[in-house]
Amino acid sequence: MIRPFPQSIIEQQKMFSKIINPPYIREIIPQSIIEQQKMSSKIINPYITEITKSFKKIADGIKETEEDIKTFKVAIVELGYPPHESIDMRRLRYIARDYRENGKEHVEKYIDKFMIWFYDSQMLNNISLEWEDIEHIKKRLPLLRNSIMAYNQGMYDLVVPSLLSQFEGIIVDGFKIKGYVNGAIISILLDYLLLKNRDYNSSLSFDDAIHKYYSEKILASFEHGASIKSDVSRNAILHGADTNFGKQTVALKVILLMDYIIRSVDNLKEETIILAQKEIEKYRKRRKSRNKRRLAKSNVRRKKY
C-alpha cells in the first residue's frame, strides 16, 4: 500500500510535525515561535527587570549628585570659599545636604575648621608640585612656591598679597594679551576663561561658581574708611584699605582660587583665545572712539569760555 501524498501545505506540516516531534519530546521542544517567545520571556524578563531597576538607580543617583553639586556650589561661595575639584564626593554631598537641610548659619560653624583640616600642608604641597609642570606659569613659579612655603609656616600676611597680585597677570598671559588692560578687559577674559571655554556638562563643573566668586569676592569694590565687603578683595588689600587679611582662612581661599585659575588657563582652547582677543580688540576700538568724542567735546567747551 502506498500512502497518499498530502494534498496541502497544512497536511505537509502536520506530517512533518509527527515525524520530527514524537510525543516523548514535545514537552521539551516548543511547538511554535509563540511558545519559544513565551519560554524566552520567562527566562529573560526577570533579568531585564533587574537591569531596568539598576539603570533607574544609576539615573536617580546621577540626578541626586547633580543636585548636590548645584547646592554645594551655591553654599561654598556663600560661605566665602572658592569650590575646588579636589574635594571628594562624599564630603561634598554632606556639606550640600547639611546646608540644604540646616541652613548657612549651621554650616558656618564648622566650615573653616573643615577646610583647614582637609587642605593640610601635604595637600597644598601636592598642589604646588603639580604647578611645576605647567608651562604658562614658569616665570611665576618661584613666587608661587614661596607662597605655599609661607602658608605652611604660618606667614599668611605674605601669602595673600603675593598671590592676589598674580591673578591678573596669569589670566592676561593665558590669553596672550598685550598693551593696556583695565577692569572691563579682565571681565571679558573671565567670561571666556570660565563661561565660554566649555564642551562639557556645566552642571558638574565649578566654572560658573568660580566666575561668581572671582567677580563678587576678588573684584569687590571698596572705599577707604568704609567697611570691607570681601575678605579677599584684591583692590581693598593691594590698595591698603584692608590690613586684616593675615588669616589662615583668607590665605587658603586665595591658594585654592589660584590653583583653579591656573588649571583653567592651562585648559584654554586656541579658538577661545582667538575669540577673546577679537572681542578685546573691538572693546579697545570702542573705548578709543569714546575718548576721542569726549576730548572733542571738552575742547569745544574750552573754546567757548
C-alpha positions as YAML, in Angstrom:
chain: A
units: angstrom
residues:
- id: 1
  name: MET
  ca: [0.00, 0.00, 0.00]
- id: 2
  name: ILE
  ca: [1.30, 3.43, -0.94]
- id: 3
  name: ARG
  ca: [0.39, 6.22, 1.45]
- id: 4
  name: PRO
  ca: [-1.20, 9.12, -0.49]
- id: 5
  name: PHE
  ca: [0.83, 12.34, -0.70]
- id: 6
  name: PRO
  ca: [-0.55, 15.19, 1.43]
- id: 7
  name: GLN
  ca: [-2.92, 17.40, -0.51]
- id: 8
  name: SER
  ca: [-1.99, 20.72, 1.09]
- id: 9
  name: ILE
  ca: [0.74, 22.63, 2.85]
- id: 10
  name: ILE
  ca: [-1.14, 22.27, 6.12]
- id: 11
  name: GLU
  ca: [-1.16, 18.50, 5.80]
- id: 12
  name: GLN
  ca: [2.53, 18.52, 4.94]
- id: 13
  name: GLN
  ca: [3.23, 20.49, 8.12]
- id: 14
  name: LYS
  ca: [1.18, 18.05, 10.18]
- id: 15
  name: MET
  ca: [3.05, 15.06, 8.74]
- id: 16
  name: PHE
  ca: [6.41, 16.77, 9.26]
- id: 17
  name: SER
  ca: [5.46, 17.58, 12.83]
- id: 18
  name: LYS
  ca: [4.63, 13.94, 13.57]
- id: 19
  name: ILE
  ca: [7.97, 12.84, 12.17]
- id: 20
  name: ILE
  ca: [10.26, 15.34, 13.96]
- id: 21
  name: ASN
  ca: [8.20, 15.85, 17.13]
- id: 22
  name: PRO
  ca: [7.37, 12.48, 18.56]
- id: 23
  name: PRO
  ca: [5.26, 12.57, 21.77]
- id: 24
  name: TYR
  ca: [8.17, 11.98, 24.17]
- id: 25
  name: ILE
  ca: [9.99, 15.25, 23.26]
- id: 26
  name: ARG
  ca: [7.02, 17.54, 22.72]
- id: 27
  name: GLU
  ca: [7.27, 18.75, 26.28]
- id: 28
  name: ILE
  ca: [10.90, 19.76, 25.72]
- id: 29
  name: ILE
  ca: [10.87, 21.43, 22.29]
- id: 30
  name: PRO
  ca: [8.43, 24.34, 21.82]
- id: 31
  name: GLN
  ca: [5.82, 23.74, 19.20]
- id: 32
  name: SER
  ca: [5.72, 27.23, 17.74]
- id: 33
  name: ILE
  ca: [7.51, 30.57, 17.59]
- id: 34
  name: ILE
  ca: [5.00, 31.97, 20.07]
- id: 35
  name: GLU
  ca: [5.81, 29.21, 22.56]
- id: 36
  name: GLN
  ca: [9.52, 29.90, 22.04]
- id: 37
  name: GLN
  ca: [8.91, 33.56, 22.75]
- id: 38
  name: LYS
  ca: [6.96, 32.69, 25.86]
- id: 39
  name: MET
  ca: [9.76, 30.48, 27.11]
- id: 40
  name: SER
  ca: [12.38, 33.16, 26.27]
- id: 41
  name: SER
  ca: [10.30, 35.79, 28.04]
- id: 42
  name: LYS
  ca: [10.11, 33.68, 31.19]
- id: 43
  name: ILE
  ca: [13.91, 33.36, 31.19]
- id: 44
  name: ILE
  ca: [14.88, 36.88, 30.03]
- id: 45
  name: ASN
  ca: [12.21, 39.13, 31.58]
- id: 46
  name: PRO
  ca: [13.46, 38.83, 35.18]
- id: 47
  name: TYR
  ca: [16.94, 39.90, 34.02]
- id: 48
  name: ILE
  ca: [15.51, 42.80, 32.00]
- id: 49
  name: THR
  ca: [13.53, 43.92, 35.05]
- id: 50
  name: GLU
  ca: [16.67, 43.86, 37.21]
- id: 51
  name: ILE
  ca: [18.71, 45.71, 34.57]
- id: 52
  name: THR
  ca: [15.97, 48.33, 34.26]
- id: 53
  name: LYS
  ca: [15.95, 48.78, 38.03]
- id: 54
  name: SER
  ca: [19.73, 49.14, 38.02]
- id: 55
  name: PHE
  ca: [19.66, 51.79, 35.29]
- id: 56
  name: LYS
  ca: [16.94, 53.67, 37.17]
- id: 57
  name: LYS
  ca: [19.05, 53.62, 40.32]
- id: 58
  name: ILE
  ca: [22.03, 54.92, 38.35]
- id: 59
  name: ALA
  ca: [19.92, 57.66, 36.75]
- id: 60
  name: ASP
  ca: [18.46, 58.62, 40.14]
- id: 61
  name: GLY
  ca: [21.98, 58.64, 41.61]
- id: 62
  name: ILE
  ca: [23.27, 60.94, 38.86]
- id: 63
  name: LYS
  ca: [20.33, 63.28, 39.36]
- id: 64
  name: GLU
  ca: [20.91, 63.39, 43.12]
- id: 65
  name: THR
  ca: [24.63, 64.01, 42.56]
- id: 66
  name: GLU
  ca: [23.89, 66.89, 40.17]
- id: 67
  name: GLU
  ca: [21.51, 68.43, 42.71]
- id: 68
  name: ASP
  ca: [24.12, 68.10, 45.46]
- id: 69
  name: ILE
  ca: [26.81, 69.68, 43.28]
- id: 70
  name: LYS
  ca: [24.49, 72.59, 42.43]
- id: 71
  name: THR
  ca: [23.74, 73.12, 46.12]
- id: 72
  name: PHE
  ca: [27.42, 72.83, 47.07]
- id: 73
  name: LYS
  ca: [28.45, 75.45, 44.50]
- id: 74
  name: VAL
  ca: [25.96, 77.95, 45.93]
- id: 75
  name: ALA
  ca: [26.77, 77.04, 49.53]
- id: 76
  name: ILE
  ca: [30.56, 77.16, 49.35]
- id: 77
  name: VAL
  ca: [30.61, 80.56, 47.62]
- id: 78
  name: GLU
  ca: [28.17, 81.99, 50.17]
- id: 79
  name: LEU
  ca: [30.40, 80.57, 52.91]
- id: 80
  name: GLY
  ca: [33.33, 82.54, 51.43]
- id: 81
  name: TYR
  ca: [35.35, 79.77, 49.77]
- id: 82
  name: PRO
  ca: [36.03, 79.03, 46.11]
- id: 83
  name: PRO
  ca: [34.94, 75.49, 45.21]
- id: 84
  name: HIS
  ca: [37.83, 73.16, 44.44]
- id: 85
  name: GLU
  ca: [37.77, 69.92, 42.45]
- id: 86
  name: SER
  ca: [39.96, 68.01, 44.91]
- id: 87
  name: ILE
  ca: [37.18, 67.70, 47.48]
- id: 88
  name: ASP
  ca: [35.78, 64.16, 47.45]
- id: 89
  name: MET
  ca: [32.15, 63.48, 46.56]
- id: 90
  name: ARG
  ca: [31.20, 62.06, 49.96]
- id: 91
  name: ARG
  ca: [32.17, 65.23, 51.83]
- id: 92
  name: LEU
  ca: [30.80, 67.46, 49.08]
- id: 93
  name: ARG
  ca: [27.40, 65.79, 49.38]
- id: 94
  name: TYR
  ca: [27.47, 66.01, 53.17]
- id: 95
  name: ILE
  ca: [28.09, 69.78, 53.09]
- id: 96
  name: ALA
  ca: [25.45, 70.30, 50.39]
- id: 97
  name: ARG
  ca: [22.77, 68.35, 52.24]
- id: 98
  name: ASP
  ca: [23.64, 69.88, 55.58]
- id: 99
  name: TYR
  ca: [23.38, 73.34, 54.00]
- id: 100
  name: ARG
  ca: [20.07, 72.44, 52.36]
- id: 101
  name: GLU
  ca: [18.54, 70.92, 55.49]
- id: 102
  name: ASN
  ca: [20.01, 73.10, 58.25]
- id: 103
  name: GLY
  ca: [20.95, 76.36, 56.55]
- id: 104
  name: LYS
  ca: [24.02, 78.52, 56.04]
- id: 105
  name: GLU
  ca: [24.42, 79.53, 59.71]
- id: 106
  name: HIS
  ca: [24.74, 75.89, 60.75]
- id: 107
  name: VAL
  ca: [27.45, 75.03, 58.20]
- id: 108
  name: GLU
  ca: [29.31, 78.26, 59.00]
- id: 109
  name: LYS
  ca: [30.06, 76.87, 62.45]
- id: 110
  name: TYR
  ca: [32.42, 74.20, 61.12]
- id: 111
  name: ILE
  ca: [33.34, 75.08, 57.52]
- id: 112
  name: ASP
  ca: [36.59, 76.93, 58.41]
- id: 113
  name: LYS
  ca: [37.87, 74.06, 60.56]
- id: 114
  name: PHE
  ca: [36.91, 71.53, 57.92]
- id: 115
  name: MET
  ca: [38.65, 73.39, 55.08]
- id: 116
  name: ILE
  ca: [41.85, 73.91, 57.09]
- id: 117
  name: TRP
  ca: [41.83, 70.22, 58.11]
- id: 118
  name: PHE
  ca: [41.10, 68.91, 54.61]
- id: 119
  name: TYR
  ca: [43.61, 71.17, 52.84]
- id: 120
  name: ASP
  ca: [46.53, 70.41, 55.12]
- id: 121
  name: SER
  ca: [50.20, 71.05, 54.33]
- id: 122
  name: GLN
  ca: [50.56, 67.75, 52.45]
- id: 123
  name: MET
  ca: [47.57, 68.53, 50.20]
- id: 124
  name: LEU
  ca: [48.89, 72.02, 49.45]
- id: 125
  name: ASN
  ca: [52.39, 70.68, 48.74]
- id: 126
  name: ASN
  ca: [50.86, 68.25, 46.25]
- id: 127
  name: ILE
  ca: [49.05, 71.14, 44.56]
- id: 128
  name: SER
  ca: [52.32, 73.08, 44.41]
- id: 129
  name: LEU
  ca: [54.19, 70.12, 42.88]
- id: 130
  name: GLU
  ca: [51.59, 69.86, 40.11]
- id: 131
  name: TRP
  ca: [52.24, 73.52, 39.21]
- id: 132
  name: GLU
  ca: [55.84, 72.64, 38.31]
- id: 133
  name: ASP
  ca: [54.78, 71.02, 35.01]
- id: 134
  name: ILE
  ca: [52.56, 73.87, 33.80]
- id: 135
  name: GLU
  ca: [54.33, 75.86, 31.12]
- id: 136
  name: HIS
  ca: [52.43, 79.16, 31.22]
- id: 137
  name: ILE
  ca: [53.31, 79.89, 34.88]
- id: 138
  name: LYS
  ca: [57.03, 79.05, 34.77]
- id: 139
  name: LYS
  ca: [58.18, 82.64, 35.28]
- id: 140
  name: ARG
  ca: [55.91, 82.88, 38.38]
- id: 141
  name: LEU
  ca: [56.90, 79.54, 39.94]
- id: 142
  name: PRO
  ca: [59.40, 80.97, 42.48]
- id: 143
  name: LEU
  ca: [56.71, 83.29, 43.87]
- id: 144
  name: LEU
  ca: [54.09, 80.52, 43.86]
- id: 145
  name: ARG
  ca: [56.40, 78.07, 45.62]
- id: 146
  name: ASN
  ca: [57.29, 80.64, 48.27]
- id: 147
  name: SER
  ca: [53.61, 81.36, 48.88]
- id: 148
  name: ILE
  ca: [52.94, 77.70, 49.72]
- id: 149
  name: MET
  ca: [56.04, 77.61, 51.95]
- id: 150
  name: ALA
  ca: [54.91, 80.80, 53.71]
- id: 151
  name: TYR
  ca: [51.44, 79.32, 54.27]
- id: 152
  name: ASN
  ca: [52.87, 76.14, 55.81]
- id: 153
  name: GLN
  ca: [54.99, 78.31, 58.13]
- id: 154
  name: GLY
  ca: [52.01, 80.41, 59.20]
- id: 155
  name: MET
  ca: [53.08, 83.62, 57.41]
- id: 156
  name: TYR
  ca: [49.64, 84.34, 55.97]
- id: 157
  name: ASP
  ca: [50.29, 88.09, 55.65]
- id: 158
  name: LEU
  ca: [52.83, 87.27, 52.92]
- id: 159
  name: VAL
  ca: [50.66, 84.75, 51.08]
- id: 160
  name: VAL
  ca: [47.59, 86.87, 50.41]
- id: 161
  name: PRO
  ca: [49.00, 89.99, 48.69]
- id: 162
  name: SER
  ca: [51.63, 87.94, 46.84]
- id: 163
  name: LEU
  ca: [49.06, 85.71, 45.16]
- id: 164
  name: LEU
  ca: [46.41, 88.39, 44.64]
- id: 165
  name: SER
  ca: [48.93, 90.39, 42.63]
- id: 166
  name: GLN
  ca: [49.39, 87.49, 40.20]
- id: 167
  name: PHE
  ca: [45.83, 86.63, 39.17]
- id: 168
  name: GLU
  ca: [45.52, 89.31, 36.53]
- id: 169
  name: GLY
  ca: [48.94, 88.54, 35.05]
- id: 170
  name: ILE
  ca: [48.23, 84.82, 34.75]
- id: 171
  name: ILE
  ca: [44.90, 85.41, 33.01]
- id: 172
  name: VAL
  ca: [46.31, 88.06, 30.66]
- id: 173
  name: ASP
  ca: [49.29, 85.84, 29.76]
- id: 174
  name: GLY
  ca: [46.98, 82.91, 29.13]
- id: 175
  name: PHE
  ca: [45.05, 84.89, 26.52]
- id: 176
  name: LYS
  ca: [48.28, 86.42, 25.09]
- id: 177
  name: ILE
  ca: [47.03, 89.97, 25.59]
- id: 178
  name: LYS
  ca: [49.44, 92.88, 25.10]
- id: 179
  name: GLY
  ca: [49.04, 96.54, 25.98]
- id: 180
  name: TYR
  ca: [46.58, 98.39, 28.20]
- id: 181
  name: VAL
  ca: [44.34, 96.24, 30.42]
- id: 182
  name: ASN
  ca: [41.58, 97.56, 32.70]
- id: 183
  name: GLY
  ca: [38.77, 96.03, 34.73]
- id: 184
  name: ALA
  ca: [36.47, 95.74, 31.71]
- id: 185
  name: ILE
  ca: [39.07, 93.70, 29.82]
- id: 186
  name: ILE
  ca: [39.61, 91.41, 32.83]
- id: 187
  name: SER
  ca: [35.83, 90.83, 32.96]
- id: 188
  name: ILE
  ca: [35.84, 89.86, 29.27]
- id: 189
  name: LEU
  ca: [38.70, 87.43, 29.84]
- id: 190
  name: LEU
  ca: [36.99, 85.89, 32.87]
- id: 191
  name: ASP
  ca: [33.87, 85.26, 30.79]
- id: 192
  name: TYR
  ca: [35.88, 83.47, 28.12]
- id: 193
  name: LEU
  ca: [38.01, 81.60, 30.65]
- id: 194
  name: LEU
  ca: [35.20, 80.27, 32.83]
- id: 195
  name: LEU
  ca: [31.96, 80.50, 30.86]
- id: 196
  name: LYS
  ca: [32.83, 80.27, 27.16]
- id: 197
  name: ASN
  ca: [35.55, 77.64, 27.13]
- id: 198
  name: ARG
  ca: [33.21, 74.68, 27.66]
- id: 199
  name: ASP
  ca: [32.37, 71.47, 25.84]
- id: 200
  name: TYR
  ca: [31.01, 69.51, 28.80]
- id: 201
  name: ASN
  ca: [28.10, 69.36, 31.25]
- id: 202
  name: SER
  ca: [28.28, 72.68, 33.09]
- id: 203
  name: SER
  ca: [26.12, 71.41, 35.96]
- id: 204
  name: LEU
  ca: [29.00, 69.15, 37.04]
- id: 205
  name: SER
  ca: [31.63, 71.89, 36.65]
- id: 206
  name: PHE
  ca: [32.68, 74.54, 39.18]
- id: 207
  name: ASP
  ca: [33.49, 77.10, 36.46]
- id: 208
  name: ASP
  ca: [30.31, 79.12, 36.91]
- id: 209
  name: ALA
  ca: [30.75, 79.17, 40.69]
- id: 210
  name: ILE
  ca: [34.40, 80.27, 40.33]
- id: 211
  name: HIS
  ca: [33.30, 83.04, 37.95]
- id: 212
  name: LYS
  ca: [30.78, 84.23, 40.55]
- id: 213
  name: TYR
  ca: [33.37, 84.00, 43.34]
- id: 214
  name: TYR
  ca: [36.02, 85.92, 41.40]
- id: 215
  name: SER
  ca: [33.57, 88.60, 40.24]
- id: 216
  name: GLU
  ca: [31.92, 89.14, 43.63]
- id: 217
  name: LYS
  ca: [34.74, 88.40, 46.08]
- id: 218
  name: ILE
  ca: [38.07, 89.14, 44.37]
- id: 219
  name: LEU
  ca: [36.80, 92.11, 42.33]
- id: 220
  name: ALA
  ca: [34.65, 93.51, 45.16]
- id: 221
  name: SER
  ca: [34.71, 97.30, 45.22]
- id: 222
  name: PHE
  ca: [35.82, 99.25, 48.30]
- id: 223
  name: GLU
  ca: [36.01, 102.73, 49.76]
- id: 224
  name: HIS
  ca: [38.70, 103.94, 52.10]
- id: 225
  name: GLY
  ca: [37.29, 104.30, 55.59]
- id: 226
  name: ALA
  ca: [34.21, 102.15, 54.84]
- id: 227
  name: SER
  ca: [33.63, 98.53, 55.91]
- id: 228
  name: ILE
  ca: [35.29, 95.93, 53.67]
- id: 229
  name: LYS
  ca: [32.78, 93.87, 51.67]
- id: 230
  name: SER
  ca: [35.03, 90.86, 51.00]
- id: 231
  name: ASP
  ca: [37.96, 89.39, 52.95]
- id: 232
  name: VAL
  ca: [39.69, 88.56, 49.64]
- id: 233
  name: SER
  ca: [39.01, 91.86, 47.86]
- id: 234
  name: ARG
  ca: [42.01, 92.38, 45.57]
- id: 235
  name: ASN
  ca: [41.61, 96.14, 45.38]
- id: 236
  name: ALA
  ca: [40.97, 96.66, 49.08]
- id: 237
  name: ILE
  ca: [44.07, 94.64, 50.04]
- id: 238
  name: LEU
  ca: [46.50, 95.83, 47.35]
- id: 239
  name: HIS
  ca: [45.45, 99.48, 47.75]
- id: 240
  name: GLY
  ca: [45.96, 99.34, 51.50]
- id: 241
  name: ALA
  ca: [42.35, 99.72, 52.65]
- id: 242
  name: ASP
  ca: [42.25, 96.25, 54.24]
- id: 243
  name: THR
  ca: [45.03, 95.34, 56.67]
- id: 244
  name: ASN
  ca: [43.23, 92.47, 58.40]
- id: 245
  name: PHE
  ca: [43.87, 89.79, 55.76]
- id: 246
  name: GLY
  ca: [46.64, 87.88, 57.54]
- id: 247
  name: LYS
  ca: [44.47, 84.88, 58.44]
- id: 248
  name: GLN
  ca: [44.85, 81.22, 57.60]
- id: 249
  name: THR
  ca: [41.37, 81.01, 56.11]
- id: 250
  name: VAL
  ca: [41.96, 84.01, 53.82]
- id: 251
  name: ALA
  ca: [45.32, 82.63, 52.65]
- id: 252
  name: LEU
  ca: [43.74, 79.24, 51.95]
- id: 253
  name: LYS
  ca: [40.94, 80.80, 49.90]
- id: 254
  name: VAL
  ca: [43.45, 82.62, 47.72]
- id: 255
  name: ILE
  ca: [45.59, 79.49, 47.20]
- id: 256
  name: LEU
  ca: [42.60, 77.35, 46.18]
- id: 257
  name: LEU
  ca: [41.38, 80.01, 43.77]
- id: 258
  name: MET
  ca: [44.86, 80.42, 42.33]
- id: 259
  name: ASP
  ca: [45.07, 76.68, 41.65]
- id: 260
  name: TYR
  ca: [41.70, 76.69, 39.88]
- id: 261
  name: ILE
  ca: [42.60, 79.70, 37.72]
- id: 262
  name: ILE
  ca: [45.99, 78.20, 36.79]
- id: 263
  name: ARG
  ca: [44.33, 74.95, 35.66]
- id: 264
  name: SER
  ca: [41.59, 76.78, 33.79]
- id: 265
  name: VAL
  ca: [44.16, 78.83, 31.87]
- id: 266
  name: ASP
  ca: [46.12, 75.65, 31.15]
- id: 267
  name: ASN
  ca: [42.97, 74.13, 29.60]
- id: 268
  name: LEU
  ca: [42.20, 77.10, 27.36]
- id: 269
  name: LYS
  ca: [41.39, 76.16, 23.78]
- id: 270
  name: GLU
  ca: [43.09, 78.10, 21.00]
- id: 271
  name: GLU
  ca: [39.74, 79.02, 19.44]
- id: 272
  name: THR
  ca: [38.63, 80.54, 22.76]
- id: 273
  name: ILE
  ca: [41.82, 82.61, 22.97]
- id: 274
  name: ILE
  ca: [41.27, 83.95, 19.44]
- id: 275
  name: LEU
  ca: [37.63, 84.86, 20.14]
- id: 276
  name: ALA
  ca: [38.62, 86.70, 23.34]
- id: 277
  name: GLN
  ca: [41.37, 88.61, 21.53]
- id: 278
  name: LYS
  ca: [38.90, 89.74, 18.85]
- id: 279
  name: GLU
  ca: [36.39, 90.94, 21.46]
- id: 280
  name: ILE
  ca: [39.08, 92.89, 23.31]
- id: 281
  name: GLU
  ca: [40.19, 94.49, 20.06]
- id: 282
  name: LYS
  ca: [36.60, 95.63, 19.45]
- id: 283
  name: TYR
  ca: [36.35, 96.92, 23.03]
- id: 284
  name: ARG
  ca: [39.56, 98.91, 22.67]
- id: 285
  name: LYS
  ca: [38.35, 100.49, 19.41]
- id: 286
  name: ARG
  ca: [35.04, 101.49, 21.03]
- id: 287
  name: ARG
  ca: [36.88, 102.89, 24.03]
- id: 288
  name: LYS
  ca: [39.29, 104.86, 21.83]
- id: 289
  name: SER
  ca: [36.39, 106.26, 19.81]
- id: 290
  name: ARG
  ca: [34.54, 107.33, 23.00]
- id: 291
  name: ASN
  ca: [37.66, 109.01, 24.35]
- id: 292
  name: LYS
  ca: [38.07, 110.96, 21.09]
- id: 293
  name: ARG
  ca: [34.48, 112.19, 21.25]
- id: 294
  name: ARG
  ca: [34.89, 113.23, 24.88]
- id: 295
  name: LEU
  ca: [38.11, 115.06, 24.08]
- id: 296
  name: ALA
  ca: [36.44, 116.86, 21.16]
- id: 297
  name: LYS
  ca: [33.54, 117.96, 23.37]
- id: 298
  name: SER
  ca: [35.94, 119.11, 26.05]
- id: 299
  name: ASN
  ca: [37.90, 121.23, 23.53]
- id: 300
  name: VAL
  ca: [34.69, 122.84, 22.27]
- id: 301
  name: ARG
  ca: [33.72, 123.83, 25.82]
- id: 302
  name: ARG
  ca: [37.16, 125.33, 26.48]
- id: 303
  name: LYS
  ca: [36.96, 127.46, 23.31]
- id: 304
  name: LYS
  ca: [33.57, 128.82, 24.39]
- id: 305
  name: TYR
  ca: [34.94, 130.01, 27.67]
...
